[in-house]
Amino acid sequence: MERPYRGQQYRLRAGAPMPMGHGRLVLHTFGAEIYNVDYYAATDSIVGSSSFRGQGGNLVSANYSRLPDSSGNLFQGKVVYSPSFVDEDSI
């Protein structure tokens, strides 16, 4: 694989909004998730099934799109690793 650009995604963990009356809602939060993400502008290989959680690896998702080149073996994509759980105030 080519060298990726590295980044992070954040997700607030929360329940469903609950009505408080008079058109007001309250949202109960319970932490946040931080995902490390690798972005590939161009790569000639994709990750295999054994790289995912439940199969012995630490990935939660991977998405690739084939790029138009003469070989047909060039992809751009994104690979997302298992999250770290933190207090939402730390973000």
CNS distance restraints for C-alpha pairs under 8 A (distance, minus, plus):
assign (resid   1 and name CA) (resid  43 and name CA) 5.38 0.50 0.50
assign (resid   1 and name CA) (resid  44 and name CA) 6.21 0.50 0.50
assign (resid   1 and name CA) (resid  45 and name CA) 5.58 0.50 0.50
assign (resid   1 and name CA) (resid  46 and name CA) 7.53 0.50 0.50
assign (resid   2 and name CA) (resid  40 and name CA) 7.12 0.50 0.50
assign (resid   2 and name CA) (resid  42 and name CA) 6.82 0.50 0.50
assign (resid   2 and name CA) (resid  43 and name CA) 5.17 0.50 0.50
assign (resid   2 and name CA) (resid  44 and name CA) 7.54 0.50 0.50
assign (resid   3 and name CA) (resid  40 and name CA) 7.27 0.50 0.50
assign (resid   4 and name CA) (resid  38 and name CA) 5.52 0.50 0.50
assign (resid   4 and name CA) (resid  39 and name CA) 5.31 0.50 0.50
assign (resid   4 and name CA) (resid  40 and name CA) 4.86 0.50 0.50
assign (resid   4 and name CA) (resid  41 and name CA) 7.33 0.50 0.50
assign (resid   5 and name CA) (resid  38 and name CA) 5.70 0.50 0.50
assign (resid   5 and name CA) (resid  39 and name CA) 5.02 0.50 0.50
assign (resid   5 and name CA) (resid  40 and name CA) 6.44 0.50 0.50
assign (resid   6 and name CA) (resid  36 and name CA) 7.35 0.50 0.50
assign (resid   6 and name CA) (resid  37 and name CA) 5.83 0.50 0.50
assign (resid   6 and name CA) (resid  38 and name CA) 4.73 0.50 0.50
assign (resid   6 and name CA) (resid  39 and name CA) 6.26 0.50 0.50
assign (resid   7 and name CA) (resid  36 and name CA) 6.01 0.50 0.50
assign (resid   7 and name CA) (resid  37 and name CA) 5.15 0.50 0.50
assign (resid   7 and name CA) (resid  38 and name CA) 6.41 0.50 0.50
assign (resid   7 and name CA) (resid  39 and name CA) 7.68 0.50 0.50
assign (resid   8 and name CA) (resid  34 and name CA) 6.63 0.50 0.50
assign (resid   8 and name CA) (resid  35 and name CA) 5.41 0.50 0.50
assign (resid   8 and name CA) (resid  36 and name CA) 4.57 0.50 0.50
assign (resid   8 and name CA) (resid  37 and name CA) 5.38 0.50 0.50
assign (resid   9 and name CA) (resid  34 and name CA) 5.84 0.50 0.50
assign (resid   9 and name CA) (resid  35 and name CA) 5.04 0.50 0.50
assign (resid   9 and name CA) (resid  36 and name CA) 6.60 0.50 0.50
assign (resid   9 and name CA) (resid  37 and name CA) 7.02 0.50 0.50
assign (resid  10 and name CA) (resid  32 and name CA) 7.04 0.50 0.50
assign (resid  10 and name CA) (resid  33 and name CA) 5.71 0.50 0.50
assign (resid  10 and name CA) (resid  34 and name CA) 4.75 0.50 0.50
assign (resid  10 and name CA) (resid  35 and name CA) 6.30 0.50 0.50
assign (resid  11 and name CA) (resid  32 and name CA) 5.59 0.50 0.50
assign (resid  11 and name CA) (resid  33 and name CA) 5.09 0.50 0.50
assign (resid  11 and name CA) (resid  34 and name CA) 6.62 0.50 0.50
assign (resid  12 and name CA) (resid  29 and name CA) 7.22 0.50 0.50
assign (resid  12 and name CA) (resid  30 and name CA) 7.87 0.50 0.50
assign (resid  12 and name CA) (resid  31 and name CA) 6.40 0.50 0.50
assign (resid  12 and name CA) (resid  32 and name CA) 4.43 0.50 0.50
assign (resid  12 and name CA) (resid  33 and name CA) 6.44 0.50 0.50
assign (resid  12 and name CA) (resid  88 and name CA) 6.95 0.50 0.50
assign (resid  13 and name CA) (resid  29 and name CA) 5.76 0.50 0.50
assign (resid  13 and name CA) (resid  30 and name CA) 5.54 0.50 0.50
assign (resid  13 and name CA) (resid  31 and name CA) 5.42 0.50 0.50
assign (resid  13 and name CA) (resid  32 and name CA) 5.21 0.50 0.50
assign (resid  13 and name CA) (resid  33 and name CA) 7.13 0.50 0.50
assign (resid  14 and name CA) (resid  27 and name CA) 6.91 0.50 0.50
assign (resid  14 and name CA) (resid  28 and name CA) 5.70 0.50 0.50
assign (resid  14 and name CA) (resid  29 and name CA) 4.13 0.50 0.50
assign (resid  14 and name CA) (resid  30 and name CA) 5.84 0.50 0.50
assign (resid  14 and name CA) (resid  31 and name CA) 7.66 0.50 0.50
assign (resid  15 and name CA) (resid  27 and name CA) 6.60 0.50 0.50
assign (resid  15 and name CA) (resid  28 and name CA) 5.68 0.50 0.50
assign (resid  15 and name CA) (resid  29 and name CA) 6.44 0.50 0.50
assign (resid  16 and name CA) (resid  27 and name CA) 6.64 0.50 0.50
assign (resid  16 and name CA) (resid  28 and name CA) 7.64 0.50 0.50
assign (resid  17 and name CA) (resid  25 and name CA) 5.98 0.50 0.50
assign (resid  17 and name CA) (resid  26 and name CA) 5.62 0.50 0.50
assign (resid  17 and name CA) (resid  27 and name CA) 4.75 0.50 0.50
assign (resid  17 and name CA) (resid  28 and name CA) 7.38 0.50 0.50
assign (resid  18 and name CA) (resid  25 and name CA) 5.39 0.50 0.50
assign (resid  18 and name CA) (resid  26 and name CA) 5.34 0.50 0.50
assign (resid  18 and name CA) (resid  27 and name CA) 6.46 0.50 0.50
assign (resid  19 and name CA) (resid  23 and name CA) 7.18 0.50 0.50
assign (resid  19 and name CA) (resid  24 and name CA) 6.00 0.50 0.50
assign (resid  19 and name CA) (resid  25 and name CA) 4.48 0.50 0.50
assign (resid  19 and name CA) (resid  26 and name CA) 6.49 0.50 0.50
assign (resid  20 and name CA) (resid  24 and name CA) 5.24 0.50 0.50
assign (resid  20 and name CA) (resid  25 and name CA) 5.26 0.50 0.50
assign (resid  20 and name CA) (resid  26 and name CA) 6.59 0.50 0.50
assign (resid  21 and name CA) (resid  25 and name CA) 7.51 0.50 0.50
assign (resid  30 and name CA) (resid  87 and name CA) 7.64 0.50 0.50
assign (resid  30 and name CA) (resid  88 and name CA) 7.67 0.50 0.50
assign (resid  31 and name CA) (resid  85 and name CA) 6.90 0.50 0.50
assign (resid  31 and name CA) (resid  86 and name CA) 5.81 0.50 0.50
assign (resid  31 and name CA) (resid  87 and name CA) 4.63 0.50 0.50
assign (resid  31 and name CA) (resid  88 and name CA) 4.88 0.50 0.50
assign (resid  32 and name CA) (resid  85 and name CA) 5.80 0.50 0.50
assign (resid  32 and name CA) (resid  86 and name CA) 5.34 0.50 0.50
assign (resid  32 and name CA) (resid  87 and name CA) 5.89 0.50 0.50
assign (resid  32 and name CA) (resid  88 and name CA) 4.95 0.50 0.50
assign (resid  33 and name CA) (resid  83 and name CA) 5.64 0.50 0.50
assign (resid  33 and name CA) (resid  84 and name CA) 5.57 0.50 0.50
assign (resid  33 and name CA) (resid  85 and name CA) 4.72 0.50 0.50
assign (resid  33 and name CA) (resid  86 and name CA) 6.25 0.50 0.50
assign (resid  34 and name CA) (resid  83 and name CA) 5.22 0.50 0.50
assign (resid  34 and name CA) (resid  84 and name CA) 5.21 0.50 0.50
assign (resid  34 and name CA) (resid  85 and name CA) 6.53 0.50 0.50
assign (resid  34 and name CA) (resid  86 and name CA) 7.51 0.50 0.50
assign (resid  35 and name CA) (resid  80 and name CA) 6.56 0.50 0.50
assign (resid  35 and name CA) (resid  81 and name CA) 6.01 0.50 0.50
assign (resid  35 and name CA) (resid  82 and name CA) 6.35 0.50 0.50
assign (resid  35 and name CA) (resid  83 and name CA) 4.53 0.50 0.50
assign (resid  35 and name CA) (resid  84 and name CA) 6.64 0.50 0.50
assign (resid  36 and name CA) (resid  80 and name CA) 6.12 0.50 0.50
assign (resid  36 and name CA) (resid  81 and name CA) 5.51 0.50 0.50
assign (resid  36 and name CA) (resid  82 and name CA) 7.57 0.50 0.50
assign (resid  36 and name CA) (resid  83 and name CA) 7.14 0.50 0.50
assign (resid  37 and name CA) (resid  78 and name CA) 6.86 0.50 0.50
assign (resid  37 and name CA) (resid  79 and name CA) 5.67 0.50 0.50
assign (resid  37 and name CA) (resid  80 and name CA) 4.62 0.50 0.50
assign (resid  37 and name CA) (resid  81 and name CA) 6.28 0.50 0.50
assign (resid  38 and name CA) (resid  78 and name CA) 5.67 0.50 0.50
assign (resid  38 and name CA) (resid  79 and name CA) 5.15 0.50 0.50
assign (resid  38 and name CA) (resid  80 and name CA) 6.61 0.50 0.50
assign (resid  39 and name CA) (resid  76 and name CA) 7.79 0.50 0.50
assign (resid  39 and name CA) (resid  77 and name CA) 5.89 0.50 0.50
assign (resid  39 and name CA) (resid  78 and name CA) 4.57 0.50 0.50
assign (resid  39 and name CA) (resid  79 and name CA) 6.61 0.50 0.50
assign (resid  40 and name CA) (resid  75 and name CA) 7.94 0.50 0.50
assign (resid  40 and name CA) (resid  76 and name CA) 5.26 0.50 0.50
assign (resid  40 and name CA) (resid  77 and name CA) 5.06 0.50 0.50
assign (resid  40 and name CA) (resid  78 and name CA) 6.13 0.50 0.50
assign (resid  41 and name CA) (resid  75 and name CA) 7.70 0.50 0.50
assign (resid  41 and name CA) (resid  76 and name CA) 4.94 0.50 0.50
assign (resid  41 and name CA) (resid  77 and name CA) 6.83 0.50 0.50
assign (resid  42 and name CA) (resid  67 and name CA) 7.88 0.50 0.50
assign (resid  42 and name CA) (resid  74 and name CA) 6.24 0.50 0.50
assign (resid  42 and name CA) (resid  75 and name CA) 5.35 0.50 0.50
assign (resid  42 and name CA) (resid  76 and name CA) 4.72 0.50 0.50
assign (resid  42 and name CA) (resid  77 and name CA) 7.63 0.50 0.50
assign (resid  43 and name CA) (resid  74 and name CA) 5.59 0.50 0.50
assign (resid  43 and name CA) (resid  75 and name CA) 5.23 0.50 0.50
assign (resid  43 and name CA) (resid  76 and name CA) 6.24 0.50 0.50
assign (resid  44 and name CA) (resid  73 and name CA) 5.60 0.50 0.50
assign (resid  44 and name CA) (resid  74 and name CA) 4.70 0.50 0.50
assign (resid  44 and name CA) (resid  75 and name CA) 6.12 0.50 0.50
assign (resid  45 and name CA) (resid  73 and name CA) 7.73 0.50 0.50
assign (resid  45 and name CA) (resid  74 and name CA) 7.59 0.50 0.50
assign (resid  45 and name CA) (resid  75 and name CA) 7.47 0.50 0.50
assign (resid  46 and name CA) (resid  64 and name CA) 7.69 0.50 0.50
assign (resid  46 and name CA) (resid  75 and name CA) 7.97 0.50 0.50
assign (resid  47 and name CA) (resid  51 and name CA) 6.56 0.50 0.50
assign (resid  47 and name CA) (resid  62 and name CA) 7.66 0.50 0.50
assign (resid  48 and name CA) (resid  52 and name CA) 7.87 0.50 0.50
assign (resid  49 and name CA) (resid  55 and name CA) 6.84 0.50 0.50
assign (resid  50 and name CA) (resid  55 and name CA) 4.94 0.50 0.50
assign (resid  50 and name CA) (resid  56 and name CA) 5.91 0.50 0.50
assign (resid  50 and name CA) (resid  57 and name CA) 5.96 0.50 0.50
assign (resid  51 and name CA) (resid  55 and name CA) 6.68 0.50 0.50
assign (resid  51 and name CA) (resid  56 and name CA) 6.47 0.50 0.50
assign (resid  51 and name CA) (resid  57 and name CA) 4.08 0.50 0.50
assign (resid  51 and name CA) (resid  58 and name CA) 6.25 0.50 0.50
assign (resid  51 and name CA) (resid  59 and name CA) 6.02 0.50 0.50
assign (resid  52 and name CA) (resid  56 and name CA) 6.46 0.50 0.50
assign (resid  52 and name CA) (resid  57 and name CA) 4.50 0.50 0.50
assign (resid  52 and name CA) (resid  58 and name CA) 5.36 0.50 0.50
assign (resid  52 and name CA) (resid  59 and name CA) 4.39 0.50 0.50
assign (resid  52 and name CA) (resid  60 and name CA) 6.01 0.50 0.50
assign (resid  52 and name CA) (resid  61 and name CA) 7.48 0.50 0.50
assign (resid  53 and name CA) (resid  57 and name CA) 4.98 0.50 0.50
assign (resid  53 and name CA) (resid  58 and name CA) 4.95 0.50 0.50
assign (resid  53 and name CA) (resid  59 and name CA) 5.66 0.50 0.50
assign (resid  53 and name CA) (resid  60 and name CA) 6.25 0.50 0.50
assign (resid  53 and name CA) (resid  82 and name CA) 7.75 0.50 0.50
assign (resid  58 and name CA) (resid  81 and name CA) 5.83 0.50 0.50
assign (resid  58 and name CA) (resid  82 and name CA) 5.55 0.50 0.50
assign (resid  59 and name CA) (resid  79 and name CA) 7.22 0.50 0.50
assign (resid  59 and name CA) (resid  80 and name CA) 5.79 0.50 0.50
assign (resid  59 and name CA) (resid  81 and name CA) 4.24 0.50 0.50
assign (resid  59 and name CA) (resid  82 and name CA) 5.52 0.50 0.50
assign (resid  60 and name CA) (resid  80 and name CA) 5.73 0.50 0.50
assign (resid  60 and name CA) (resid  81 and name CA) 5.55 0.50 0.50
assign (resid  60 and name CA) (resid  82 and name CA) 5.64 0.50 0.50
assign (resid  61 and name CA) (resid  79 and name CA) 5.98 0.50 0.50
assign (resid  61 and name CA) (resid  80 and name CA) 5.20 0.50 0.50
assign (resid  61 and name CA) (resid  81 and name CA) 7.24 0.50 0.50
assign (resid  62 and name CA) (resid  77 and name CA) 7.26 0.50 0.50
assign (resid  62 and name CA) (resid  78 and name CA) 5.58 0.50 0.50
assign (resid  62 and name CA) (resid  79 and name CA) 4.31 0.50 0.50
assign (resid  62 and name CA) (resid  80 and name CA) 6.14 0.50 0.50
assign (resid  63 and name CA) (resid  77 and name CA) 5.36 0.50 0.50
assign (resid  63 and name CA) (resid  78 and name CA) 5.32 0.50 0.50
assign (resid  63 and name CA) (resid  79 and name CA) 6.61 0.50 0.50
assign (resid  64 and name CA) (resid  75 and name CA) 6.12 0.50 0.50
assign (resid  64 and name CA) (resid  76 and name CA) 5.57 0.50 0.50
assign (resid  64 and name CA) (resid  77 and name CA) 4.08 0.50 0.50
assign (resid  64 and name CA) (resid  78 and name CA) 6.54 0.50 0.50
assign (resid  65 and name CA) (resid  75 and name CA) 5.44 0.50 0.50
assign (resid  65 and name CA) (resid  76 and name CA) 5.45 0.50 0.50
assign (resid  65 and name CA) (resid  77 and name CA) 6.20 0.50 0.50
assign (resid  66 and name CA) (resid  72 and name CA) 7.28 0.50 0.50
assign (resid  66 and name CA) (resid  73 and name CA) 7.28 0.50 0.50
assign (resid  66 and name CA) (resid  74 and name CA) 5.96 0.50 0.50
assign (resid  66 and name CA) (resid  75 and name CA) 4.43 0.50 0.50
assign (resid  66 and name CA) (resid  76 and name CA) 6.58 0.50 0.50
assign (resid  67 and name CA) (resid  72 and name CA) 7.28 0.50 0.50
assign (resid  67 and name CA) (resid  73 and name CA) 7.85 0.50 0.50
assign (resid  67 and name CA) (resid  74 and name CA) 5.45 0.50 0.50
assign (resid  67 and name CA) (resid  75 and name CA) 5.20 0.50 0.50
assign (resid  67 and name CA) (resid  76 and name CA) 6.71 0.50 0.50
assign (resid  68 and name CA) (resid  72 and name CA) 6.70 0.50 0.50
assign (resid  68 and name CA) (resid  74 and name CA) 7.56 0.50 0.50
assign (resid  69 and name CA) (resid  73 and name CA) 7.63 0.50 0.50
assign (resid  69 and name CA) (resid  74 and name CA) 6.84 0.50 0.50
assign (resid  86 and name CA) (resid  90 and name CA) 7.06 0.50 0.50
assign (resid  87 and name CA) (resid  91 and name CA) 7.73 0.50 0.50
